[in-house]
Amino acid sequence: MKMPLLNVGFGNVVVATRVIAIVSPSSAPMRRLKDHARDLGKLIDASQGRKTRSIIVTDSDHLILSGIQPDTLAQRLAGDTETE
């Protein structure tokens, strides 16, 4: 069974069907959401130490930090999701 994967940068992938939203981390509500997820142990940092440019929200209430711009991730999700 092949699952569509979304490349979130730096060799990291996420199951595309689990993604609910891709948002910019620059607003105060998104920063609070990120801090709350960290407190709950549901924050995954896939930015590899680089600047966080997008936050991916999954259906399991996990947040994934990525160093890729939200519009780039949205294009990948809409068009060329990878299958491995």
PyMOL commands that set and color helices and strands:
alter all, ss='L'
color gray80, all
select helices_A, chain A and resi 16-18+28-40+70-78
alter helices_A, ss='H'
color red, helices_A
select strands_A, chain A and resi 4-9+12-15+19-23+43-45+54-58+63-66+82-83
alter strands_A, ss='S'
color yellow, strands_A
deselect
rebuild
show_as cartoon
